[in-house]
Amino acid sequence: MVKIGIITGSTRNSRVNLQVAEWILEFAKAHNNNAEFELVDIKEFDLPRFDEVIPPVATDDRPNPNVKRWSDKVKELDGFIFVTPEYNKAVTGGLKDAIDYLASEFFHKAAGIVSYGGQLGISASVMMRPMLGNLKVAVVGPQVTFSMNTDFEQMSKFKPADYHTDSVNNMLNDVVSWSEALQTVRNK
């Protein structure tokens, strides 16, 4: 059985990101029995701003203990669901730093993207695809987008509309299928 990490994309104290990630986790557990799902909150890793001398793609050494803990978590996962808000037409600095700290830990794994914002977080999800592709992550086609205007009450309490069910199911099924298939590539 593959392990899929639902990765938060915000570290702000006032974030709604955790609500979205927790909802995705509960939905995944209720609708997909072919994988093990867990919430991976990047805030809990307390990662510093990215400031490595040697690019992570050139070494597997992770001297910072928080980065090492993050590295170990990503290594144990077979796939990911990134839950990203959109800040200024981009992903958050915290999520970008978390991704930039690693390289081989992501290689040959699958990912899905869940985004949200005033304009559905589309710019953030578009930005993530080449970032993840550069790390040899197979990003599945179906993606999930939530509106801060209609899927949140007063922009602070997550209340997704029922019509999102199909897109969430499609994304989850593809992430699980691709994660299973990519195990064969990693286990060569």
FENLINQUI-V545532 format. One record per residue. RES is the residue in one small letter. D_CENTER is the distance of its C-alpha to the mean C-alpha in whole Angstrom. Layout:
# FENLINQUI-V545532
RES_D_CENTER, RES_D_CENTER
This chain:
# FENLINQUI-V545532
m_19, v_16, k_13, i_10, g_7, i_6, i_4, t_6, g_7, s_10, t_13, r_16, n_19, s_19, r_16, v_15, n_11, l_12, q_14, v_12, a_9, e_12, w_14, i_11, l_12, e_15, f_15, a_14, k_16, a_19, h_19, n_18, n_20, n_19, a_16, e_15, f_12, e_11, l_10, v_9, d_10, i_10, k_13, e_15, f_15, d_17, l_16, p_19, r_18, f_18, d_22, e_22, v_25, i_24, p_21, p_19, v_19, a_23, t_23, d_21, d_23, r_21, p_24, n_22, p_21, n_18, v_17, k_18, r_17, w_13, s_14, d_16, k_13, v_11, k_14, e_15, l_12, d_12, g_9, f_5, i_4, f_2, v_5, t_7, p_11, e_13, y_16, n_19, k_17, a_14, v_11, t_12, g_14, g_12, l_9, k_11, d_13, a_10, i_10, d_13, y_15, l_14, a_15, s_16, e_14, f_11, f_14, h_15, k_12, a_10, a_7, g_7, i_6, v_8, s_10, y_13, g_16, g_19, q_19, l_16, g_14, i_15, s_15, a_12, s_10, v_13, m_13, m_9, r_11, p_14, m_12, l_10, g_13, n_15, l_14, k_15, v_11, a_12, v_10, v_12, g_14, p_14, q_12, v_12, t_13, f_15, s_18, m_19, n_22, t_22, d_19, f_20, e_24, q_25, m_21, s_21, k_20, f_18, k_20, p_19, a_21, d_22, y_22, h_18, t_19, d_19, s_16, v_14, n_16, n_16, m_12, l_12, n_15, d_14, v_11, v_14, s_17, w_15, s_14, e_17, a_19, l_17, q_19, t_22, v_21, r_20, n_23, k_25
